Amino acid sequence: MKTGWGVVQDIVGKVAAVRDPDNPEARAEAMADPETWWEASTSEPLGYSALLAAAAPKPASRQAMLAEYFEPEEGQDDSKGPTAAHRAIAQLVKRGSIRVILTTNFDRLTERALQEVGISPQVISRPEQIKGIKPLAHSQVTVIKLHGDYADLEQRNTVDELETYPDELQGLLQRVLDEYGLIVCGWSADWDEALVRTVEGTRPRRYPLFWSQYGRFSDAARRLTAQHDAVVIDGKSADELFTDLVRRVVALDHLTTAPITRDVAVVQLKRALPDPLRRIELFDLVDQAVTQIIDRSTPEHKPVSATPTAWADTFGSNVRGYRADSDTVLHLLANGVFHDNGTHDHVWQRAVERLVRLRDTTPGRYNEYLEKLRHLPALLAVWTIGVAAVLSHREKLLARILYRPEWATPYSGHDRQGPAWYLNPNRVLEVEGMHAMHPSGDGGKFLYPQSNWLKHTLREPFRLVEPSDIAYHEACARFEFLASMIAMDTDIDFRAYPWAGEFLLDSTWGYDNNLAAAIEGELTDMWPLLAAGAFGGELPRAQKALTALTGWRGKHGRRW
């Protein structure tokens, strides 16, 4: 879409072509320097009002001429759409920061930007509409088009038409100027004499006036800003001004808004999930919860060193601390992944990626088991996403979260592996520490304490999406099985190590649930994980990984 100056250039070019039809270069020459051409041709300075009067002296012809600049052509992309400034203003309206918009433009870009964010504005473009309007205080937003609408034959553009406003419009304008704070942007105050007089006649302002000026500051603008002690913002375009204002308002919101509770966060997530206009809200909701984990995961909060006699106590304390800090994120992931249709998979993936980076730097002194534990929030997130994907029959997501991001310990050079390897619970959660922290009910030891603890501690986030304990435990076993298959998909023997867990027990593997046989029967070229790229998309690799896992269980399955 052309800028305002672009429209002026184009109209000047058309006027030149009409006035000098024998000169094929007339239009190009005029458009190259419109102001010089206009003054030479008319002995007057170039002004928008005079230009429109010369190009289309009657309202009907002016309407037809202007329509081509504001309406998309049939069958073409809508390049004449709202700008970044229009969309930023719409965001400010949506959050309640702007209630009235005064515009001298007669296009419909403001209305379109508001409609994009789900707002139907009250629009006033003709004086006779004013009598029946909803009170300004009760309208979400009112757009007052002082010069009318381009599709309306009563639009006001020329100097004569801008000399005065109808009484109804004049009264409404005076009320707005008296009762609201103002941000002025893109108004030169050169031609709108009625508007200039109205601003001049307004009593000393009760609310502040901000005036953004980009380019030449007219005498009328200087006079008005001085009269009302306005704050002048110089050198910002409309796009820059309003997008920056949105960022600042959001930053203030974050400073003044108390952290939301876990349950409120879940409610907000569910409301945002199906609404494409709230995608940024959903992203921020998850991202902020992840940030809270990161902020609480420093060595000051979660020690990475301890004496040989005290490390187990520190281990248990850190495990409980990481779990508590992750609670909101885990509830968001369980509910979000379960109810999502794949639209927001990048949000769940980003949560994992940020948590994985907790181990990007290694402290100078550390206990190996406490240092590895810094990946526990990432493991909790991946487990939660994986189980939710199984419950919602979206196992293609596993091909994403168990392969990416690749990561290498700071002391291992460039040997990067996927989450199926470095987030293996048996690598993150040291077994003796888990025995001490998570004994069985009779005071003994679980055969697979990591698996048992993960299933137990992550049951609560799934209560809303899966009330059945049996279905939940079956989903956990299936996720462990599939993660283990991916972990066994390697030609390097020492890396072939499954997520050894309770899914290996006879009650799950064998005759009671027959999980191994069920997955073996699913292995075809159409298997969802293969279709999503797991095992390189190759069926023989998946079958080989299943055979390797079965063989591992035969040798080690009950002796971990």
Summary of the structure (lengths in Angstrom):
residues: 560
radius of gyration: 33.2
end to end distance: 67.6
largest distance: 103.3
contacts: 1691
relative contact order: 0.05
helix: 58%
strand: 5%
